[in-house]
């Protein structure tokens, strides 16, 4: 190997954020072409993660390291949200049995690359490409630290709405209700913004049903007259209880 290539390899290794993935497109852009990457692979310096992404040999990379590449290198508008954020903040209600379910969200039409979807991250990834909220709303996001890297995630307030998006198909009603009942310090102004901009009638009604039943302290600060709760009834389950105020059928058994 020439001195120039040795220096390039040294630079690559020293500047590679540990625990993260680099995409081929990013490496090409900073001067590491196909031939050079193939040589590094052959010599055991880097290891492919599917087609189009790499990790350093000997480095431990998990799903957050993959998301880092999606956000920082591919500039995809995806983020960690929902119950995953709530669990990371210590609000999970039930213990995790088996593989953990991790939730990602992005705008409609945003697709994840095959290398990310096809790789076994030792968790079950649930991705929702949805118009639950309009684009923007920067105040409803934050940068969370995972080991030594920072990743864009939902705020706790937004994460609650995202969790309710999956009720009752992939998220149980009872668990969601118990998690929300523990969120005593949610910010009313943030909740007001989310209620006014959320596009899902089901999620908004469900949020208020659970919040009022749990007698959350911030409910009195919500201005319901500014929220569009839609028209007509909604049915969360077939055999349940009819909630007259928010016109939605919810599960019969619901203990806080």
Buried (B, 14 or more C-beta within 10 A) or exposed (E): EEEEEEEBBEEBBEEBBEBBBBBBEBBEEEEBEEEBBEBBBEEEBBBBBBEBBBBBEEBEBBBBBBBBBBBBBBEBEBBBBBBBBBBBBEBBBEEEEEEBBBBBBBBEEBEBBEBBEEBEBEBEBBBBBBEBBEEEBEBBBBEBEBEEBBBBBBBBBBBBBBBBBBBBEBBBBBBBBBBBBBBEEBBBEBBBBBBEBBEBBBBBBBBBBBBBBBEBEBBEEBEEEEBEBEEEEBEBBEEBBEBEEBBBBBBEEBEE
